[in-house]
Amino acid sequence: MPALYFATNKAKQGFNLDFVTTDIKIARVIHDIAVVDTAIYFMKKFNATDIKSEHEFRHNSGFKRDGHYPDFIKMIK
């Protein structure tokens, strides 16, 4: 398994990031890896290139904490 990298305040400034990593939850890491693996599976199996992630939903909403966002969806055109 590859190493995990964390966005620090120094990285935020150096790479012009919108966030920093403040705390790590192992259960969340396992979940996130499963979500990415599942998204890759759908992309390969169904040639789905138009998947929108939870991060994109939250970014578009201004990172509001209220409400539920799915892990990812395939956009319908």
C-alpha contacts under 8 A as a table, 3 or more apart, distances in Angstrom:
res1	aa1	res2	aa2	distance
6	F	20	V	7.57
6	F	21	T	5.67
7	A	10	K	7.95
7	A	11	A	5.61
7	A	12	K	6.43
7	A	19	F	7.35
7	A	20	V	4.79
7	A	21	T	5.06
8	T	11	A	5.06
8	T	12	K	6.09
8	T	20	V	5.26
8	T	21	T	6.11
8	T	22	T	7.96
9	N	12	K	4.90
9	N	13	Q	6.35
9	N	20	V	6.09
10	K	13	Q	5.33
10	K	14	G	6.11
11	A	14	G	4.95
11	A	15	F	5.75
11	A	16	N	7.74
11	A	17	L	7.45
11	A	20	V	7.96
12	K	15	F	5.54
12	K	16	N	5.38
12	K	17	L	4.59
12	K	18	D	6.97
12	K	19	F	6.61
12	K	20	V	6.31
13	Q	16	N	5.14
13	Q	17	L	6.80
14	G	17	L	7.99
17	L	20	V	7.62
21	T	24	I	7.48
24	I	28	R	7.85
24	I	29	V	7.84
25	K	28	R	5.22
25	K	29	V	6.43
26	I	29	V	5.04
26	I	30	I	6.36
27	A	30	I	5.22
27	A	31	H	6.24
28	R	31	H	4.97
28	R	32	D	6.01
29	V	32	D	5.09
29	V	33	I	6.18
30	I	33	I	5.26
30	I	34	A	6.30
31	H	34	A	5.10
31	H	35	V	6.21
32	D	35	V	5.00
32	D	36	V	6.22
33	I	36	V	5.16
33	I	37	D	6.11
34	A	37	D	5.06
34	A	38	T	6.07
35	V	38	T	5.08
35	V	39	A	6.12
35	V	71	D	6.81
36	V	39	A	5.06
36	V	40	I	6.14
37	D	40	I	5.16
37	D	41	Y	6.20
38	T	41	Y	4.97
38	T	42	F	6.33
39	A	42	F	5.17
39	A	43	M	6.11
39	A	51	I	7.79
39	A	72	F	7.45
40	I	43	M	4.97
40	I	44	K	6.17
41	Y	44	K	5.30
41	Y	45	K	5.86
42	F	45	K	5.07
42	F	46	F	5.61
42	F	47	N	7.22
42	F	48	A	6.38
43	M	46	F	5.68
43	M	47	N	4.95
43	M	48	A	4.24
43	M	49	T	6.06
43	M	51	I	7.95
44	K	47	N	5.16
44	K	48	A	6.94
45	K	48	A	7.76
48	A	51	I	6.68
48	A	74	K	7.07
50	D	74	K	5.87
50	D	75	M	5.60
51	I	72	F	6.57
51	I	73	I	5.55
51	I	74	K	4.40
51	I	75	M	5.86
52	K	56	E	6.38
52	K	57	F	7.45
52	K	72	F	5.44
52	K	73	I	5.46
52	K	74	K	6.37
52	K	75	M	6.74
53	S	56	E	5.20
53	S	57	F	6.50
53	S	70	P	7.68
53	S	71	D	5.92
53	S	72	F	4.19
53	S	73	I	6.68
54	E	57	F	5.02
54	E	58	R	6.15
54	E	69	Y	5.84
54	E	70	P	5.82
54	E	71	D	4.84
54	E	72	F	5.52
55	H	58	R	5.13
55	H	59	H	5.98
56	E	59	H	5.00
56	E	60	N	6.07
57	F	60	N	5.23
57	F	61	S	6.32
57	F	69	Y	6.95
58	R	61	S	5.08
58	R	62	G	6.25
58	R	63	F	4.59
58	R	64	K	6.57
58	R	69	Y	7.59
59	H	62	G	5.18
59	H	63	F	5.16
60	N	63	F	7.28
61	S	64	K	6.09
70	P	73	I	6.99
